[in-house]
């Protein structure tokens, strides 16, 4: 499902939304161009995820953050392209590591062309991202290098798992901060830099982006369990054995009442009946409210970080983005 500026920040002035939409249209053109390669096959594979749309949340955040000040158009567009290419390239690698079958409702690149092609296409898009990054000043590159470092280390941390004796919930939240929060925080900061905002405001944008990025992923965790109408089938992560916040909380607070649920979670959930039973038990579990509380706490914290930013349409838009993330169902 694709999001657009009017759906996400439609509560603000129409002229502001139109200006954001114009930026995003230019970003979209640049993303399509970035997927162009030397052969038809490479172009098709590189454009596989880009052409499927996606929410474009990171470019949108770059653009809205830039409008807190006086945005330099070329810097804004380049920064938005850098953020989205980094995200898209990482999806190719994620799908290989997860042995994914679908991505955005279509066969994943690794499923369609094999793991080697998917890895190389991800590398190609990272190379295209680096090329665009050279068109930005050195401070932009420094911020993005820190972001990219965190993203990769988050993936490593997820792959290796928690150290002996570590709290699995805290480990998971650290992984989410690094894998998802870092790039969303970096997107907000790049947008602020493109507008020439001072360091205290960039720091506020980084904190806002980090929290809302974590919320973005934690909402995904709940959608997989609670939603009957989301774009992906409920229980997809559950059946794949992916440990998410709700299942980790269940394990942390489990008591004798949870014996059947733990048995299901430790099994393969191979049948539809077992999956439906596990979903029903999870939906009624007391730890689901704890997961919702954590999301509400982080969302409120994210909103509080907007206080030092200039009043106006852009700050209203960032608050609306926060609301859209918390209430999304797909």
N, C-alpha and C positions, 0 to 999 in steps of 0.2 A: 504494500500500500504506500502510495506517495502522499506526502503532506505538502501543502502549499502555504505561502505566507499568510493568505487571508484566513485559512483555517486555524493557523497557530496564533496569529497576533491580530485577528480580525476586530478585536475590541478597540483598537487604536484608530487614529485618523486615516481616512481612505488614501489621502495623498502619501502618507508615510508608507502604507502597505504597498501602494503602487510603486514607490521608489525602491522598496526592498525587492519586489517582484522583478523589476527591471534589472537589478543587480544579479538576481538568481538566474534570469534568462541568459545573461551573458556568461555566467559561470557554467551553465549547462552546455552552451556551445563550446566552451573551452574544454570541458570534460570529454565531449564527443571527439574533439580534435586530438586530445591526448591519447585516445585509444587507437588512433590511426597508426598502422605499422607498415613494414616493407612488403608484407604479403597479405593476401586476402584472408588466409587462415589466421595469422597472428592478429589481424584487425578484428576478425570476428570473435576470437577468444578474449582479446583485451577489452572488447566492448560488451562482453556477455553480461556482466553485472551492471555496468554503467547504463546500458540500454534498458535494464529492467526497472529503472526508476529508483525507488528507495525514498526515504524520508527527506534526505538532504538536510538533516538537522544541523550538521556541523557547518556547512556553508551558510545556512540561515543564521546561525549564531554569530559567525564572523561578520556578516553584513549588519545585523541589528546592533551588535556591539560597536561597530565602526561609526554608527550614526549617533553615538553618544557625543561625538565631537565633529570634526570637519574631515570626513573621509576622503582619502586620496584614492580615486576610483581604481586605478591600475593596481595599487597595492592591495586594495580590498579584494578585487577579483582574483589576483594571484594567490593571496592568502587563503581564500575560500577553496580554490582549486587544489592547493597543497593539502589542506585539511581533508578534503573528500577523496583525493587520490590515495592518501595514506590509509584512510579507512577502507576504501574499496580493495586496494592491494592486500591489506591484511585479511580481508574476507576470503580471498583465494587460498591463502595459507591456512586460515582457520578451518576451512572446509576439508582440506587435506588431513589436518590433524584430527578432526572430528569424524572423518569418513562420512561426510554429509552426503545425502542423496538429493536434497532439494535446497535451493536458495531463492527466496522471494517467489515461491510457488512454481519454479521451473527447475529442471535438472541442473545441479551444481556443475561447475566447470570440471571438477575432478571426476564426477560421474560421467560426464559427456566425453571428455578427452583424455582422462587419466591423470594420475597424481603429478607426473613429471611436467606435463603441459601446464597444469594449474599452478604449480610452484614457479615455473619460469614466467608465466604471464603475470603473477604477482610481482616477481622481480622486475619485469618490464615496467609495470605501472609505478613501482617505487623509483625506478630510474627516471621516468617521466616527471614524477613529483620532484625529484632532486633538480631536474632541469628548470622547472618553474621556480623553485626556491632560489636559484641563482639570480633571478630577476628581482629579488627582494634584497633589502639591505642586510648587512651582517647581523644586526640584533634580531631580525626575524628568524634567520637561520639558527641562531643560538637557542632561541626559545623552542623552535621545532625540534632541534637535536635532543634537547632534554626530554621533550614529549615522546619522541621516538624511542629513546633509551628506556623510558618507563614502560612504554607499550610492549617492547620486546621482553623486558625483564618480567613483566606481569605474565606474559605467556609462558615463560620459563618457570615461573613460580607455580602457575597452574599445572603445568606438565609434571613437575617434580612432586608437588603435593606438600602438605604441611610437614614441618619437622617434627620429630618425636616429641610428644608432650605439648605441642602447640595447640591452641584452640582452633578447631576447623572452621568455626564461624568467622573468627577474626582473620584467619588466613584467607578465607573466601572474600571477605570485604576488602582486604588488601589487594587481592588479584583484580577485583572489579575496579578499584580505584586506579590501578595501573593500566589495565587493559581498556577500560571504557572512560573512566573519569579523566584520565590524563589528556586524551585527545580532545575531549569536549572542553576541558579547561583551556587547553592550548588554543583551540579555535576562538574562544572568547578573548583571550589575550592578544592573539594576532589581529583580531578585529579592532581592539582598542589601540594597538600600536599603529594600525593603518589610519587611525583618526588622531594620532599624536597625543593620546591621553597620558597624564603624568603617572609615575610609578604607583602611588597609592591607589589610583583607580584601576590600574592593571592588576594589582594584587587582589583587589575586591573582585574583579572579573574572574581571576584564576580560582578564587575560593568558591564563587558562585558556580562556575563551570564544573569544578570537581564534584561538588555535592549533587548538582543536577544530573551529572553524568552517572554517578552511582545510582541515583533514583531511577534513571532511564533503564539500567540493567535490572534493578530489583523489581521494577514493574513488569519487566519481561518474565521474571521468575513467577510472579503471581498470575500473569496471563496464562502461562502454560498450565496452571492448575485450575484457575477459577473460571476462565472465559469459555463460553459456548459459541461465541460468534467471532473470535479472533481469526486472523488470516491463516494461522497454523492450527493444526488439530491439537486440542488440549491433551496434555500428557506426552507430548513429543520428547521433551527433555527427560521426563520421568522414565519413559520406556527405554531411552538411550542410556540411562544410568548417570545422567549429568546431575551432579550435586549442586543444588541451588539453595538460596536462603531458607525457604520453608522446610525442605527436607533436612537440612543441617540443624535447624532449630528443633525439629522433631527428635532427632537423634540426641541432641544435647539435653533435652528435658524429658526424655522418654521414661515411662514407668510401666508397671505391669499391664495397664489398660491398653498399651500400644503394641502389644506382642504381635497381633495380626498385621498391623501396618508395617512394623519393622520387618516381619517375614516377607511381606510383599516387596518392600523397598530393597531388600537383600536378594530378591529373586530377579528373574529376567523379565517379568511382566509380559510374557509371550502371547498370552491370549487377551482378547478384547475384554473378557469378563474380569480378569485379574486387574487390568488397567483401570477399568471402570470402578472396581472396588477400591483400589488404592486412591483414585481421585476423590471418591466419596468420603473416605476416611480422612484424607488430607483437608478437604474443604470444611469438614466439621471439627478439625483439630484446634485446640486452644492456642497452638503456636502460630496459626495463621494471623491472629490478631496481633501477636508480637511482631510479625513481619510487617503488617500494615502500620503499626506504631513506629517502627524504624523508618519506614518510607516517609510518613508524615513528619517525623522529627527532622529528617534530612532535608525535606522540601522546605520546611519552615526556616531551617538554618540557611538554605540557599537564598531564600527571599531576603533574609536579614542582611546578607552581604551586598544587596543592591542599594542599601541606604546611603552610602557615600557617593553614589554615582549621580550625575546631573539629572535633575528632574526633567521630564519631557516624554515625548513619544517613544524614544528608544528604551528608556527605563521601564515604561509601561509595557512595551513589547517584550522585554526580557522577563518580566513578571508573568505575562501571558504565556510565554514559552514554558515557564516553570509549571503553570497550571495545566498546560496541554500535555506535558510529560506525565504528570501525576494521574491525570484522568484518562489517558489513552487506553484503548482496548485492543490495539494491534500494533 
